Each structure stands twice: as C-alpha cells, then as structure tokens.
Amino acid sequence: MESPARSLPDTIAAVATAPGRGGIGVIRVSGAALVPMARALTGKTPEPRSAGFARFLDGEGRAIDEGLLLYFPAPNSFTGEDVLELQGHGGPVVMQMLLARCVELGARLAEPGEFSRRAFLNGKMDLAQAEAVADLIEASTVAAARSALRSLSGAFSDEMHRITDALIDLRMLVEATLDFPEEEVEFLEKARALERLEGIRSQLVDVLERARQGALLRTGMNVVLVGRPNVGKSSLLNCLAGEERAIVTEIAGTTRDALRETIAIEGIPIHVIDTAGLRETEDPVEKIGVERTWREIGRADVILRLVDARTGAGESDEAIDAALPAGVERITVHNKIDLCGIAPGCSETDGKVSVYLSAQRGEGVDLLRTELLRVAGWHAHGEDVVLARERHLVALRAALAHVEAAQGQSAALELFAEELRQAQERIGEITGEFTADDLLGVIFSRFCIGK
C-alpha cells in the first residue's frame, strides 16, 4: 500500500454531520495538496468533482468503512482550498475511526466554524453570507430558513454594497470639492448632495426595519406562562403547540418543572415555557419547581399572567403581578371563559392588555397570537426580510447615525466627508470589509464544528 503522505500543517478535518447515528456520515477535510491523503485513504487517485465508490483504509490497509469519496480541487470548493469529503455510514464509532485516520495522515481537528472562516478569508463568501450558513442550519421556522437562504445567496450583502457604492460616490464628490474651497458654497446644490444623502438615509431606514424583523425570525422570543396552580397554563401550552405536550389534570401543582415548546406565529419562533404554579408550598419538589419558574421569568421577553376568568384576578394574582420584574412586557390572560359565559375578547386599560380565552376549546387564542405579534413589533414584509444578527443591527444604527450627522454638517464639508467615511466603515463591518480579527474569532467560534 502507498505510504501515507504528510499533509501541510493547516489541513483541517471534522465530522460534518450531526452527532448520533444515521444512514450517512460525512467527514470533511480542507487544506493544500490533498490528493496524497486521498490515495493513502483509498488506494486510488480521486477524480475532481466526481463521486466515486471507495473503501476507506487504516494504516495497515484494512477497511474502516466504505462509501463515496469526493474531491474538490482549489479554488473551486467551499473553502477555496482542496477539499475532500468522505461519505460513509453514520455510526459514531466509524466516524471517529475515519476522523482519527485523517489526523494520522497529517490533518488536525477543525475548530468551530473554521471551514466557513476559511471560505470567508479566501474570498468565497463575505461575512454576512458566512453567518447565513450558521443561521440556515439553526433556523427553527420555514420563514427563518428562507430568509437565511436569501442572505446566503447574497441578497443582504448586495443591499449593503449598493448603499456603500452610493456613499463612495458621494464621498468622491465631496473630497474632490475640498480641493477647490472657493466652490464649497455651491457644491451641495450642484451635486444634489443633500438629496442623495437623504436617499441613502431612506435606504438605511428601510433595511434597518427589515433587519429588526429578521432578528425576530432568527431568535424569536421567550414567552413564559405564569400564574397560580390550576389556572390552565399547561392547557394553553398544549393549545398553542397543537398537541398534548404538558400533563393536564384537576390536581393543583401537576407541573413541577419548566416545559419548553417552540411554535411559529407568522414565521416567528415563539419559545413558550410552561412553569410550575406560583404559591407557598411545603412540598420540596414543588418548591424547586417554583424556584425554576422565577429563573425563567428572569429570562422572559414576554410574560403571560394567567388568571381564572370565573373569579378574576384575586389577591394572590395581584401579588404575583407585583413581584414580576419591571420593564418586561406582560399580558394578562383570563382563561376558562367557556365555564362562565364570557365572550372571547381583548381589552386595554392604562396600558395593560388583557385577553379573554378558553385554552380548552381554543376560543380567543388567535387574539392572543395577534397580541404576541404586536408585542414583538412584527410587521409583515413579504420575502425581503433580512435575517439579521445583533451586530448587524448595531452597525446599521451607527451608519444611520453618521448619515444623519452628515445632514447636519452641510456647511462644513470636512465634517460632512468624515461622517460619510465613518458610515461606510460601519456598513463594511457587516460584510467583513472593515472587521477586526478578534471579532472574526468571536463570530466563527459560535458556529458548529464541521461548518
């Protein structure tokens, strides 16, 4: 058998498929001059971009597994380097044996996100597209997946480049005028600079609004159900989920731990957390459940405070409301209206919203869904929502602030030009044109291994 060839030190390898057992498992290898490694692994030279059957061999020439070998020579690969993909059977032991063989042949274990980072550094995609890879993998709703795919295909980056090009054109005019100070007074009118700047500002406002909506699609929001025992929290969770996820009985205190279920409303992932009923108890297990309820409340974006519609909010309900953290959106849900003849409805008093519904029958639950969308700030934007991350929102807000500052510096072209320059840099942070190495490390470290 051909002796193993030593790969270059920067060759990386990882299991690219999800942990666990499956029909297929994939090992991905990226680096330079990988043909010798492929020969050592299979005993034959791979054909570029052609799937071929192969037996994957250990150092003694014994078969570890068999499957398909794919070879993508640089630069026409995901990372821009030579890439090998070993597609074998998806057992964890087999995958680890194949990975160990790749390491034996000179590769090292890839760090989280290292394949995508190399693709970015080698110009195969920009930073926003690289992040879209992770967002597509992690998408929890169909709408989020579609939005991530649009970003991966370059739709978001193209918008950023159009805004950048407009800023560059305006900067060129401004900086050229700085060489002729006697013409500065007439410059803004002749070049329609303020009109063009307002166009850039309008574009940024539009993108920022769609990015805010996209951030909701990406992360969703945590909705915590709280209230006394037996007010119907678990029934509401089941109703929203569309299946029996939580145990429902007439016995108070059935729920002892936080139960999570992700549902989609208009494509937004809503993480609903059912919690133990809040009351004084001597039961040690229920006490732990109550403690966990308060922990979940501390992480909530929205609190649904359930009360029994038959009795309304009593002293214990008001005590719960008073103990909830200030500044967190809350909706009072009057449940069990089917038992007291109250019609489904929604009302607001002194800024406090109440929804009247029956979780058992599903009456009025659509009103609650609508209120959750309102609290989230969701507005339908069709297919052009940008699946944004928090850093994108920060950069867009900063760019908009610089553009608006430039609008106030029309009498001082040096300051006008400087604000435009800073706006361009903040936009460039999104695509990676102006991004520090330490920020890249943080971004890619949050990717899964193998991407």
URCOR-V626636 format. One record per residue. N is the residue number from 1. RES is the residue in one small letter. PHI is phi in radians with two decimals (NA if undefined). PSI is psi as a letter, one per 20 degrees, with the letter a starting at -180 (NA if undefined). D_FIRST is the distance of its C-alpha to the first C-alpha in Angstrom with 1 decimal. Layout:
BEGIN
N&RES&PHI&PSI&D_FIRST ; N&RES&PHI&PSI&D_FIRST
END
This chain:
BEGIN
1&m&NA&q&0.0 ; 2&e&-1.09&p&3.8 ; 3&s&-1.23&q&6.3 ; 4&p&-1.05&p&8.9 ; 5&a&-1.64&q&11.9 ; 6&r&-1.46&p&15.3 ; 7&s&-1.40&r&17.6 ; 8&l&-1.15&q&21.3 ; 9&p&-1.01&h&23.5 ; 10&d&-1.59&j&25.3 ; 11&t&-1.27&p&22.5 ; 12&i&-2.12&q&23.9 ; 13&a&-2.50&q&22.8 ; 14&a&-2.84&q&25.0 ; 15&v&-1.33&p&25.6 ; 16&a&-1.63&i&27.8 ; 17&t&-1.67&r&29.4 ; 18&a&-1.16&q&32.3 ; 19&p&-1.05&q&32.0 ; 20&g&1.99&a&32.3 ; 21&r&-1.71&q&31.0 ; 22&g&-2.80&r&30.7 ; 23&g&-1.16&h&29.3 ; 24&i&-2.33&p&27.0 ; 25&g&-2.27&q&25.5 ; 26&v&-2.18&p&24.3 ; 27&i&-1.80&p&22.2 ; 28&r&-1.97&p&23.2 ; 29&v&-2.24&p&21.6 ; 30&s&-2.39&p&23.5 ; 31&g&3.00&b&23.1 ; 32&a&-1.98&q&22.3 ; 33&a&0.91&m&19.4 ; 34&l&-1.60&i&17.3 ; 35&v&-1.05&g&15.2 ; 36&p&-1.05&h&12.4 ; 37&m&-1.13&g&12.7 ; 38&a&-1.08&h&12.7 ; 39&r&-1.12&g&9.4 ; 40&a&-1.15&h&7.8 ; 41&l&-1.36&h&10.1 ; 42&t&-2.16&i&9.7 ; 43&g&1.43&j&7.0 ; 44&k&-2.59&r&10.2 ; 45&t&-1.52&p&13.1 ; 46&p&-1.32&q&16.0 ; 47&e&-1.53&p&19.5 ; 48&p&-1.02&p&22.2 ; 49&r&0.89&k&24.6 ; 50&s&-2.40&p&23.3 ; 51&a&-1.39&p&22.4 ; 52&g&-2.24&q&19.4 ; 53&f&-1.16&q&18.2 ; 54&a&-2.67&q&14.8 ; 55&r&-1.74&p&13.2 ; 56&f&-1.59&p&12.6 ; 57&l&-1.89&q&9.9 ; 58&d&-1.51&a&10.5 ; 59&g&-1.14&i&9.0 ; 60&e&-1.70&j&8.3 ; 61&g&1.49&j&6.7 ; 62&r&-1.53&q&10.3 ; 63&a&-1.27&p&12.4 ; 64&i&-1.56&g&15.0 ; 65&d&-2.89&r&16.9 ; 66&e&-2.42&q&17.1 ; 67&g&3.06&b&19.4 ; 68&l&-1.95&q&19.8 ; 69&l&-2.02&p&18.2 ; 70&l&-2.12&p&20.8 ; 71&y&-2.23&p&20.5 ; 72&f&-2.06&o&23.8 ; 73&p&-1.21&q&23.8 ; 74&a&-1.13&q&26.6 ; 75&p&-1.66&j&29.5 ; 76&n&-1.53&m&29.7 ; 77&s&-2.58&r&28.6 ; 78&f&-1.03&g&30.4 ; 79&t&-1.59&i&30.0 ; 80&g&1.51&i&30.1 ; 81&e&-1.87&r&26.6 ; 82&d&-1.05&p&23.2 ; 83&v&-2.30&p&22.8 ; 84&l&-1.98&q&20.1 ; 85&e&-2.19&p&21.4 ; 86&l&-1.83&o&19.4 ; 87&q&-1.82&o&21.8 ; 88&g&-2.08&b&21.3 ; 89&h&-1.42&q&23.7 ; 90&g&-1.54&k&26.4 ; 91&g&-1.52&p&26.4 ; 92&p&-1.07&h&26.8 ; 93&v&-1.17&g&24.4 ; 94&v&-1.08&g&21.5 ; 95&m&-1.07&g&22.4 ; 96&q&-1.19&h&22.4 ; 97&m&-1.14&g&19.0 ; 98&l&-1.15&g&17.6 ; 99&l&-1.12&g&19.8 ; 100&a&-1.10&h&18.7 ; 101&r&-1.15&g&15.0 ; 102&c&-1.11&h&16.4 ; 103&v&-1.16&h&18.5 ; 104&e&-1.05&h&15.7 ; 105&l&-1.51&j&14.1 ; 106&g&2.06&i&17.5 ; 107&a&-1.40&r&19.9 ; 108&r&-2.14&r&23.1 ; 109&l&-1.20&p&25.3 ; 110&a&-1.25&q&27.6 ; 111&e&-1.46&r&31.3 ; 112&p&-0.96&p&33.8 ; 113&g&1.29&j&34.4 ; 114&e&-1.23&h&32.0 ; 115&f&-1.13&g&30.4 ; 116&s&-1.17&h&34.0 ; 117&r&-1.10&g&35.1 ; 118&r&-1.14&h&32.5 ; 119&a&-1.06&g&33.6 ; 120&f&-1.15&g&37.2 ; 121&l&-1.13&h&36.4 ; 122&n&-1.63&j&34.6 ; 123&g&1.32&j&37.6 ; 124&k&-1.42&h&36.1 ; 125&m&-2.79&q&39.0 ; 126&d&-1.55&a&42.0 ; 127&l&-1.19&h&42.7 ; 128&a&-1.11&h&44.9 ; 129&q&-1.20&h&42.2 ; 130&a&-1.08&g&39.6 ; 131&e&-1.15&h&42.0 ; 132&a&-1.14&h&42.6 ; 133&v&-1.04&g&39.0 ; 134&a&-1.14&h&39.7 ; 135&d&-1.14&h&43.1 ; 136&l&-1.14&g&41.8 ; 137&i&-1.13&h&39.5 ; 138&e&-1.59&i&42.4 ; 139&a&-0.99&p&45.1 ; 140&s&-1.87&i&47.3 ; 141&t&-2.41&r&49.4 ; 142&v&-1.08&g&49.0 ; 143&a&-1.08&g&51.3 ; 144&a&-1.14&h&49.2 ; 145&a&-1.12&g&45.9 ; 146&r&-1.12&g&47.6 ; 147&s&-1.14&g&49.0 ; 148&a&-1.11&h&45.6 ; 149&l&-1.15&h&44.1 ; 150&r&-1.10&g&46.9 ; 151&s&-1.15&h&46.2 ; 152&l&-1.10&h&42.5 ; 153&s&-1.34&i&43.4 ; 154&g&1.81&j&45.5 ; 155&a&-1.09&g&49.0 ; 156&f&-1.15&g&50.0 ; 157&s&-1.08&h&48.5 ; 158&d&-1.07&h&50.4 ; 159&e&-1.10&g&53.6 ; 160&m&-1.12&h&53.0 ; 161&h&-1.20&h&52.3 ; 162&r&-1.13&g&55.6 ; 163&i&-1.17&g&57.5 ; 164&t&-1.08&g&55.9 ; 165&d&-1.08&h&56.7 ; 166&a&-1.14&h&60.3 ; 167&l&-1.15&g&60.6 ; 168&i&-1.11&g&59.2 ; 169&d&-1.04&g&61.7 ; 170&l&-1.21&h&64.5 ; 171&r&-1.07&g&63.4 ; 172&m&-1.03&g&63.4 ; 173&l&-1.14&g&66.9 ; 174&v&-1.11&g&68.1 ; 175&e&-1.24&h&66.6 ; 176&a&-1.17&h&67.9 ; 177&t&-1.22&h&71.3 ; 178&l&-1.09&h&71.2 ; 179&d&-1.37&i&71.5 ; 180&f&-2.27&m&74.9 ; 181&p&-1.00&h&76.8 ; 182&e&-1.18&i&80.0 ; 183&e&-1.80&j&78.3 ; 184&e&-1.04&h&76.8 ; 185&v&-1.09&h&79.8 ; 186&e&-1.59&i&79.3 ; 187&f&-1.05&g&75.5 ; 188&l&-1.01&h&75.0 ; 189&e&-1.30&g&77.3 ; 190&k&-1.11&g&76.1 ; 191&a&-1.56&j&72.4 ; 192&r&0.89&l&73.1 ; 193&a&-1.07&g&71.0 ; 194&l&-1.17&h&72.3 ; 195&e&-1.13&g&71.9 ; 196&r&-1.17&h&68.3 ; 197&l&-1.14&h&67.7 ; 198&e&-1.13&h&69.2 ; 199&g&-1.10&g&66.8 ; 200&i&-1.14&g&63.9 ; 201&r&-1.06&g&65.5 ; 202&s&-1.09&g&65.8 ; 203&q&-1.09&g&62.2 ; 204&l&-1.13&g&61.2 ; 205&v&-1.06&g&63.6 ; 206&d&-1.13&g&62.2 ; 207&v&-1.13&g&58.5 ; 208&l&-1.10&g&59.4 ; 209&e&-1.13&g&61.1 ; 210&r&-1.20&h&58.2 ; 211&a&-1.21&h&55.8 ; 212&r&-1.05&g&58.0 ; 213&q&-1.13&h&57.7 ; 214&g&-1.15&h&54.0 ; 215&a&-1.10&h&53.8 ; 216&l&-1.13&g&55.5 ; 217&l&-1.08&h&53.0 ; 218&r&-1.35&g&50.1 ; 219&t&-1.81&h&51.5 ; 220&g&1.17&b&54.4 ; 221&m&-2.59&q&57.0 ; 222&n&-1.56&p&57.5 ; 223&v&-2.01&o&60.6 ; 224&v&-1.84&p&61.8 ; 225&l&-1.59&p&64.3 ; 226&v&-2.28&r&66.9 ; 227&g&2.67&r&70.2 ; 228&r&-1.16&r&72.0 ; 229&p&-1.06&q&70.6 ; 230&n&1.21&k&71.1 ; 231&v&-1.70&i&71.9 ; 232&g&1.79&k&69.0 ; 233&k&-1.10&g&66.1 ; 234&s&-1.16&h&63.6 ; 235&s&-1.11&h&65.3 ; 236&l&-1.18&g&65.0 ; 237&l&-1.02&g&61.3 ; 238&n&-1.07&h&60.9 ; 239&c&-1.15&g&63.0 ; 240&l&-1.17&h&61.1 ; 241&a&-1.35&h&57.7 ; 242&g&1.37&j&59.0 ; 243&e&-2.76&r&57.8 ; 244&e&-1.40&n&58.7 ; 245&r&-1.66&h&56.6 ; 246&a&-2.05&q&59.2 ; 247&i&-1.30&p&61.4 ; 248&v&-2.10&p&65.0 ; 249&t&-2.44&r&67.9 ; 250&e&-1.41&i&71.5 ; 251&i&-1.42&p&70.7 ; 252&a&-1.17&q&70.8 ; 253&g&1.49&j&67.8 ; 254&t&-1.10&g&65.2 ; 255&t&-1.35&p&62.7 ; 256&r&-1.96&i&61.4 ; 257&d&-2.39&r&58.4 ; 258&a&-1.28&p&57.5 ; 259&l&-2.01&p&56.0 ; 260&r&-1.88&q&54.2 ; 261&e&-2.56&p&53.9 ; 262&t&-1.72&p&53.0 ; 263&i&-2.08&r&55.0 ; 264&a&-2.04&p&55.3 ; 265&i&-2.15&o&58.7 ; 266&e&0.95&k&58.6 ; 267&g&1.50&i&54.9 ; 268&i&-1.45&p&55.5 ; 269&p&-1.28&o&53.6 ; 270&i&-1.90&o&56.3 ; 271&h&-1.60&o&55.1 ; 272&v&-1.60&p&57.9 ; 273&i&-2.05&o&58.2 ; 274&d&-1.50&p&60.5 ; 275&t&-2.25&r&61.9 ; 276&a&-1.14&q&64.1 ; 277&g&-1.08&q&67.8 ; 278&l&-1.55&o&69.6 ; 279&r&-2.86&r&72.3 ; 280&e&-1.31&p&73.4 ; 281&t&-2.59&q&71.9 ; 282&e&-1.74&i&71.7 ; 283&d&-1.22&o&68.6 ; 284&p&-1.10&h&65.8 ; 285&v&-1.23&g&63.1 ; 286&e&-1.14&h&65.2 ; 287&k&-1.05&g&65.8 ; 288&i&-1.10&g&62.1 ; 289&g&-1.06&g&62.0 ; 290&v&-1.14&g&64.9 ; 291&e&-1.05&g&63.2 ; 292&r&-1.20&h&60.1 ; 293&t&-1.03&g&62.4 ; 294&w&-1.16&h&63.8 ; 295&r&-1.11&g&60.3 ; 296&e&-1.14&h&59.4 ; 297&i&-1.05&h&62.8 ; 298&g&-1.14&i&61.9 ; 299&r&-1.82&j&58.8 ; 300&a&-1.35&q&60.7 ; 301&d&-1.58&h&61.2 ; 302&v&-2.42&p&63.8 ; 303&i&-1.96&p&65.8 ; 304&l&-1.73&o&67.2 ; 305&r&-1.64&o&70.2 ; 306&l&-1.55&p&71.1 ; 307&v&-2.30&q&74.7 ; 308&d&-1.41&o&76.4 ; 309&a&-1.10&h&78.5 ; 310&r&-1.23&h&81.1 ; 311&t&-1.96&i&82.1 ; 312&g&1.30&a&80.9 ; 313&a&-1.38&o&79.7 ; 314&g&-1.62&a&81.4 ; 315&e&-1.07&g&81.6 ; 316&s&-1.17&h&78.2 ; 317&d&-1.15&g&76.6 ; 318&e&-1.18&h&78.4 ; 319&a&-1.15&g&77.3 ; 320&i&-1.08&g&73.6 ; 321&d&-1.05&g&74.2 ; 322&a&-1.16&h&75.8 ; 323&a&-1.48&i&72.8 ; 324&l&-1.22&q&70.2 ; 325&p&-1.14&p&68.9 ; 326&a&-1.25&q&70.8 ; 327&g&1.54&i&69.2 ; 328&v&-1.71&p&66.9 ; 329&e&-1.02&p&67.8 ; 330&r&-2.46&q&69.3 ; 331&i&-2.23&p&70.6 ; 332&t&-1.54&p&73.0 ; 333&v&-1.87&o&72.1 ; 334&h&-1.58&o&75.1 ; 335&n&-1.65&r&73.4 ; 336&k&1.26&k&75.0 ; 337&i&-1.16&h&77.5 ; 338&d&-1.19&i&77.5 ; 339&l&-1.63&i&79.4 ; 340&c&-2.38&j&82.2 ; 341&g&1.31&j&82.8 ; 342&i&-1.53&p&81.6 ; 343&a&-1.40&q&80.2 ; 344&p&-1.03&q&76.7 ; 345&g&-3.07&r&77.2 ; 346&c&-2.48&p&76.3 ; 347&s&-2.46&r&78.7 ; 348&e&-2.40&p&78.7 ; 349&t&-2.33&p&81.3 ; 350&d&0.93&k&81.3 ; 351&g&1.40&i&77.7 ; 352&k&-1.76&p&76.5 ; 353&v&-1.68&p&74.9 ; 354&s&-2.20&p&75.4 ; 355&v&-2.12&p&73.9 ; 356&y&-1.88&p&75.5 ; 357&l&-2.67&r&73.2 ; 358&s&-2.18&o&72.3 ; 359&a&-1.15&h&68.7 ; 360&q&-1.17&g&69.5 ; 361&r&-1.78&i&70.6 ; 362&g&1.43&j&68.7 ; 363&e&-1.29&p&72.0 ; 364&g&1.46&i&72.0 ; 365&v&-1.20&h&68.3 ; 366&d&-1.08&h&67.8 ; 367&l&-1.12&h&70.3 ; 368&l&-1.17&g&68.2 ; 369&r&-1.04&g&65.1 ; 370&t&-1.09&g&67.2 ; 371&e&-1.14&h&68.3 ; 372&l&-1.11&g&64.8 ; 373&l&-1.11&h&63.9 ; 374&r&-1.11&g&67.0 ; 375&v&-1.08&h&66.3 ; 376&a&-1.21&i&62.7 ; 377&g&1.42&k&64.3 ; 378&w&-1.45&p&62.4 ; 379&h&-2.33&p&63.5 ; 380&a&-1.10&p&61.8 ; 381&h&-2.15&j&60.3 ; 382&g&1.21&c&58.5 ; 383&e&-1.61&j&55.0 ; 384&d&-1.83&j&55.3 ; 385&v&-1.19&p&54.9 ; 386&v&-1.67&p&52.6 ; 387&l&-1.37&n&50.3 ; 388&a&-1.66&q&51.1 ; 389&r&-1.79&r&50.2 ; 390&e&-1.05&h&52.8 ; 391&r&-1.15&h&51.7 ; 392&h&-1.12&g&52.3 ; 393&l&-1.09&g&55.8 ; 394&v&-1.07&g&56.5 ; 395&a&-1.15&g&55.5 ; 396&l&-1.15&g&57.5 ; 397&r&-1.09&g&60.6 ; 398&a&-1.16&g&60.4 ; 399&a&-1.08&g&60.1 ; 400&l&-1.09&g&63.0 ; 401&a&-1.09&g&65.0 ; 402&h&-1.19&h&64.4 ; 403&v&-1.12&g&65.5 ; 404&e&-1.17&h&68.6 ; 405&a&-1.16&h&69.3 ; 406&a&-1.10&h&69.1 ; 407&q&-1.09&h&71.7 ; 408&g&-1.61&j&74.0 ; 409&q&-2.02&k&73.5 ; 410&s&-1.14&i&74.8 ; 411&a&-1.58&i&77.3 ; 412&a&-2.25&n&74.9 ; 413&l&-1.13&h&72.1 ; 414&e&-1.11&g&70.2 ; 415&l&-1.23&h&69.8 ; 416&f&-1.01&g&69.2 ; 417&a&-1.12&h&66.3 ; 418&e&-1.16&g&64.9 ; 419&e&-1.11&h&64.9 ; 420&l&-1.11&g&63.1 ; 421&r&-1.08&g&60.4 ; 422&q&-1.18&h&59.9 ; 423&a&-1.08&g&59.8 ; 424&q&-1.10&g&57.0 ; 425&e&-1.12&g&55.0 ; 426&r&-1.17&h&55.3 ; 427&i&-1.13&h&54.2 ; 428&g&-1.11&h&51.2 ; 429&e&-1.12&h&50.1 ; 430&i&-1.19&g&49.4 ; 431&t&-1.53&i&46.9 ; 432&g&1.73&j&45.5 ; 433&e&-1.27&h&47.2 ; 434&f&-2.26&m&49.2 ; 435&t&-2.38&p&47.1 ; 436&a&-1.25&q&46.5 ; 437&d&-1.06&h&43.1 ; 438&d&-1.18&h&44.3 ; 439&l&-1.19&h&45.4 ; 440&l&-1.04&g&42.0 ; 441&g&-1.06&g&40.5 ; 442&v&-1.15&g&43.0 ; 443&i&-1.08&g&42.5 ; 444&f&-1.35&h&38.7 ; 445&s&-1.18&i&38.6 ; 446&r&-1.57&i&40.4 ; 447&f&-1.36&r&37.7 ; 448&c&-1.37&q&35.3 ; 449&i&-1.21&p&31.7 ; 450&g&1.74&i&29.4 ; 451&k&-2.09&NA&32.2
END
